[in-house]
């Protein structure tokens, strides 16, 4: 018997992508900090005089990654918490077999036939 290949759930893929984007966000934040720090040490930038440019530089680099991280995490959260109820059940119940009404009537007819022929 072949095993069926299983795939990760969609929400885990979104959470993984959000984690990857969070790492990219932190790396870009570190890189822009190092770049601005090197400009300050080279005396090419004075933060107090060009504070708006420094803030804009941080936002330009990090804001897209922050948006992607929040969006991917939000998609995963949405999929996890707004599934259909039958998908949320851990154990699916097997449908119970209902007695066929025609079978019960046939049994009663057979019993009546046997009782009549017994005499």
C-alpha positions in Angstrom: 0.0 0.0 0.0 1.4 3.4 -1.0 1.6 6.1 1.5 -0.2 9.3 0.4 2.1 12.3 0.1 1.1 14.9 2.6 1.6 18.6 2.2 2.0 21.2 4.9 -1.1 23.1 5.8 -1.5 26.4 4.1 -1.5 28.4 7.3 1.9 27.0 8.2 3.3 28.1 4.8 2.0 31.6 5.5 3.6 31.6 9.0 6.9 30.4 7.6 6.9 33.1 4.9 6.1 35.7 7.6 9.0 34.4 9.7 11.3 34.7 6.7 10.1 38.2 6.0 10.7 39.1 9.7 14.3 37.9 9.4 14.7 40.0 6.2 13.2 43.0 8.1 15.7 42.6 10.9 18.6 42.2 8.6 17.7 45.3 6.6 17.2 47.3 9.8 20.7 46.2 10.9 22.1 47.1 7.4 20.6 50.6 7.4 21.8 51.2 10.9 25.3 50.3 10.0 25.2 52.5 6.9 23.9 55.5 8.8 26.5 54.8 11.6 29.3 54.7 9.0 28.1 58.1 7.6 28.1 59.6 11.0 31.6 58.2 11.8 32.9 59.6 8.5 31.3 62.9 9.5 29.2 63.0 6.3 26.0 63.1 8.3 24.9 64.9 11.4 21.7 63.1 12.7 20.5 66.2 14.7 20.5 68.4 11.5 19.1 65.8 9.1 16.8 63.8 11.4 14.0 63.7 8.9 16.2 62.2 6.2 17.4 59.5 8.7 13.9 58.6 9.7 12.8 58.4 6.0 15.8 56.2 5.2 14.8 53.8 8.0 11.2 53.8 6.9 12.0 53.3 3.2 14.1 50.2 3.9 12.0 48.6 6.6 8.4 49.5 5.9 7.8 47.1 2.9 9.2 44.2 4.9 7.1 45.1 7.9 4.0 45.2 5.7 4.8 41.9 4.1 5.4 40.2 7.4 2.1 41.5 8.9 0.2 40.6 5.8 1.5 37.0 5.6 0.9 36.5 9.3 -2.6 37.9 8.9 -3.4 35.5 6.1 -2.2 32.6 8.2 -4.2 33.8 11.1 -7.3 34.3 9.0 -7.0 30.8 7.5 -6.4 29.2 10.9 -9.3 30.9 12.7 -11.9 31.1 10.0 -12.0 27.6 8.6 -15.2 25.7 8.0 -16.4 23.8 11.0 -16.0 20.4 9.5 -12.3 21.1 8.8 -11.8 22.0 12.5 -13.0 18.7 13.9 -10.0 16.5 14.8 -11.9 13.3 14.4 -14.4 13.0 11.7 -17.4 10.9 12.6 -18.4 8.1 10.3 -21.9 8.3 9.1 -24.1 5.9 10.9 -26.0 3.3 8.8 -29.7 3.9 9.1 -32.0 0.9 8.8 -33.7 0.8 5.5 -37.5 1.1 6.2 -38.3 -1.3 3.3 -36.1 -4.0 4.9 -38.0 -3.8 8.1 -41.3 -4.1 6.3 -40.0 -7.1 4.4 -39.0 -8.8 7.6 -42.5 -8.3 9.0 -44.0 -9.7 5.9 -41.8 -12.8 6.0 -42.6 -13.3 9.7 -46.3 -13.1 8.9 -45.9 -15.5 6.0 -44.0 -18.0 8.1 -46.6 -17.9 10.9 -49.5 -18.5 8.4 -47.7 -21.5 6.8 -46.8 -23.0 10.2 -50.4 -24.0 10.8 
